[in-house]
Amino acid sequence: MNPKVSIVWFRNDLRLHDNEAIYEASIASDVIIPVYVFDPRVFMSFTKFGFPKTGKYRAQFIIESIIDLKTSLQSKGSDLIVRIGNPEDELMNLVKDHKASWIFCNRERTQEEVDVQDALEKSMWSFGRELRYSRGKMLYYTADLPFPVTHTPDTFTTFRKEVEKFIPIRKPFEIPDDTYSNLDFIEEKGEIPYLEDFGHEPFTIDKGIAFAGGESEALRQLDYYFDEKKLPSRYKKTRNQLLGRDYSTKFSVWLAQGCLSPKLIYDRLKKYESQYGSNDSTYWIFFELLWRDFFRLMGKKHLNQIFKKEGILHEDPGGKEDQDLFNLWATGKTGIPFIDANMIELNETGFMSNRGRQNVASFLVKDLGINWLMGAEYFESLLIDYDPCSNYGNWNYISGVGNDPRDSRYFNILSQARRYDPKGAFIKYWIPALDRLPDNHVHAPDLMDATISDFNLEKDYVSNVVSSDRWL
């Protein structure tokens, strides 16, 4: 009797723990072939405004995650098959070559990903095979929610009140080590590409945090945060800080690529609370995971509307497409130190704090009057932790066309800077040209009574401060 063969197609679920696709494939089949396909349309194309769709930071992070995934599978006696091409074509070739009956994969909900899975599903049907979907990005299962996806409340507070105290969160899947199959019968396992293969130059991160991709690193961060440093008990007090590794969980970096399961985070959080007690800070970690679910549900409910200028409110927020003005923002040369420091951090590391993201987004949209889609696409290109629903949901929110009961959300940048970077430590870290300024002037050096030349500052950034118009 011929063995039943399944393919597990890894997408944004680059992990072995709590992986429903692997779990379901192990029940249905005798042989599991794990596959990852590097899609040139994702790694080598550009957004509408001309930014690389997957910039160098996220591309490198994904490559590292695939290396780690392959290593983990090999440690269990299996392997990872790697292909470069259109997934709907590459996967069908593997189905035909190895007589696979099913492909198991995580279902995606945004248009580009849906187009790929629809094309694959159509080919599978024509060949008498089946594409089976699983879940892996959300804390909650949509089947467990007290409403259909199309009736999800459009305000987060209403959603939270209907869900958090009433709907249990399922436990992570336990997947035995003997689930995996020896793949010696597959000669061409494929090579993992290098960053240069996608048109990027190799880089090193000299300042800030250099995040390493992969499930192994994600689990190390989980241990570090919960066990080694015991940081959850103070999360709410530190989450708006700007410098260092420990002010926030940093879990978003690995959640975005599915290197880390939200259910596993929740499971560890409950264990931590049972051992060390719960408080507002431990609750707030769950609160942030809930926001991620909410934005994903908004993507499922409103579909492509989250990517349109009018957002889910179908209202034109205005905004010009002034490339020169946008470039000042994107390159950290607006002359507003708090904005520029955050953008420099993004450009040099692929990461920015949540507080920073809200401020630079508000500044671009409300102070500079730029079309928010330009900012959203720039984030899409650069952020290591880019997630379509969270990124565009947050930009909808800031721009006044999303999930916000307030009609006008505006951040006073100078007030925010003085509150969250009172001594200018963050600004001086990323803009050394301002290092000699007194703390009380670092946020607005052009408003000093003394002349800037009195402080013998470097001219590369300061000249921009002097010549720029103030937006505040």
Buried (B, 14 or more C-beta within 10 A) or exposed (E): EEEBBBBBBBBBBBBBBBBBBBBBBBEBBEBBBBBBBBBEBBBBEEBEBEBBBBBBBBBBBBBBBBBBBBBBBEEBEBBBBBBBBBBBEBBBEBBEEBEBBBBBBBBBBBEBBBEBBEBBBEBBEEEEBBBBBBBBBBBBEBEEBEEEBEEBBBEBEEBBEBBBEEBEBBEBBEBEEEBBBEBEEBEEBBEBBEBEBBEBEEEEBEEBBBBBBBBBBBBBBBEBBBEEEEBBBBBBEEBBBBBEBBBBBBBBBBBBBBBBBBBBBBBBBBEBBEEEEBBEBBBBBBBBBBBBBBBBBBBBBBBEBBBBBEBBBEEEBEBEEBEEBBEBBBEBBBBBBBBBBBBBBBBBBBBBBBBBBBBBBBBBBBBBBBBBBBBBBBBBBBBBBBBBBBBBBBBBBBBBBBBBEEEEBEBBBBEBBBEBBEEBEBBBBBBBBBBBBEBEBBBBBBEBEEEBEEBEBEEEBBBBBBEBEEBE
